[in-house]
Amino acid sequence: MLIDADNPYQEDSPRRLELTLEDFSFSLSGANRQALGRTAPWSIVGYLAADCNLAPLMFEDLKEMKAVGSGDELHVMALFDGPLLTDAFFARLNRDSKLSQDLITRYGELNTHKPEVLTLALQLAGLFPGEKRVLFLGGHGQGWRGALLDENRGLRRYQRDPGWLRLPGTYQECFRRLERCNRQVQEELHRRPPAPAPAKPYDILAFDACDMGNIEAVAALAEQADLLVVTEDQMPGQGFPYGRVLAALTRNPEQPPEAFCRLLVQETKDFYHLPARPRSRATQVALRSRSLPEVIAALRHLAETVSSLLDRDAAVRQAARYALDMTWHSPATDSIDLKDMVLNLTACPLPGEVRQAAEAFLDAWPGMVVAASAPEGSGGRHGVSIYAPRPERFDPAYLRLADTLPYGLSSWSWFLAHYYLQVLGEEAPRHPLIRVLQDTMEEMMRQGLYHPPSHR
């Protein structure tokens, strides 16, 4: 069977995929049947969007989770979608079984970038409730542009080259068999009394993905979990050390969620400092969602205060330029480190009202951070970034996207637009971006989508 192989993705693109009847079959195991509805101290869900070039590494993550497995202390579950066919499934993972015996559902293909698939995974996870709940989201990340890329590699390969796939019957016959298995298991699940719906969001949402320490992404997700664990820059391909982390949680299931966040950040840092491992570039941070509105409110006030002075105070313009130019910058996402930007701003001569606003932001910051780690020589990375490209790389679409974000975070996008208009107006008055920014702002004001902030 495909998913019972040691790692079916070691050969990135097999010349021929040969499936058997077992690849279109599954049933509910006795262990998972007995665990239905039983509340464990912890519920762990790995949502692994592996239909991409990360499949070999993410299947190893799945194996690490399974090696610890479910028990009295943990329900360990995963939704996995790989780049072949029939390798998309939801499973409650058990240590002493084949992976195929852990399945709760199975599909020919899934689109893991779609919200309804994540909703499906969380509904299935509710069959195995936990007093404390952790959701790992694994895959590619692109900050405010999105995450969990799904390339549908297997389906596209089959459509392009039908000879690549060898089935034990016709395509329709095979998938009807899989549909029957799903229906039979679903009927059995529906005979069980449903578990009560959780009255709160997840305790922890941890992104096993690059660039998701972007504050725009964090703000959009803050209401989904009490705590967020994110990486500001590049998450190594091997991801979190799931085996180490879940084994430690099994030994101490009484720890509170914040302690688990600290464990996750520290274990990840230690794992990538082992002699056999390459040094990690990952800058990780665990954040309290309840403190995020205060930090963003302070950022909003700072952005609006600086923006109100850009037109008439050359020192403020120079300070803003210094802060934006000197701060650590991610070439992958055109984002800069948020705290470092404010620290660089305070290194400049500033009017009292700007300095007061900057210091209020820095005072709010520690209350948001549960744990943080940065590699040696990280140079001004504190775990949370914000979009701030060079003027020539600014994407006007960001104005519209940022206006949909919570907590008034759109103030930052309008500060950027105002700043670029000032800088380019001085240095390149005919720059095409000036016209684009002006047109976009005017259109959004006409539509009532943007109201310029009022200043004293």
Buried (B, 14 or more C-beta within 10 A) or exposed (E): BBBEEEEBBEEEEEEEBEBBEBBBBBBBBEBBEEBBBEEBBBBBBBBBBBBBBBBBBBBBBBBBBBBBBBBEBBBBBBBBBBBBBBBBBBBBBBBEBEBBBBBBBBBBBBBBBEEEBBEBBBEBBBBBBBEBBBBBBBBBBBBBBEBBBBBBBBBEBBEEEEEBBEBBEEEEEBBEBBEEBBEEBEEEBEEEEEBEEBEEBBBBBBBBBBBBBBBBBBBBBBEBBBBBBBBBBBBBEBBBBBBBBBBBBBEEBEBEBBBBBBBBBBBBBEBBEEEEEEEBBBBBBBBBBEBBBBBBBBBBBBBBBBBBBBEEBEEBBEBBBBBBEBBBBBEEBBBBBBBBBBBBBBEBEBBEBBBEBBBBBBEBBEEBBBBBBBBEEBEBBBBBBBBBBEBEEBEBEBBBBBBEBEBBBBBBBBBBBBBBBBBBEEEEEEBEBBEBBEEBBEEBEEEEBBEEBEEE
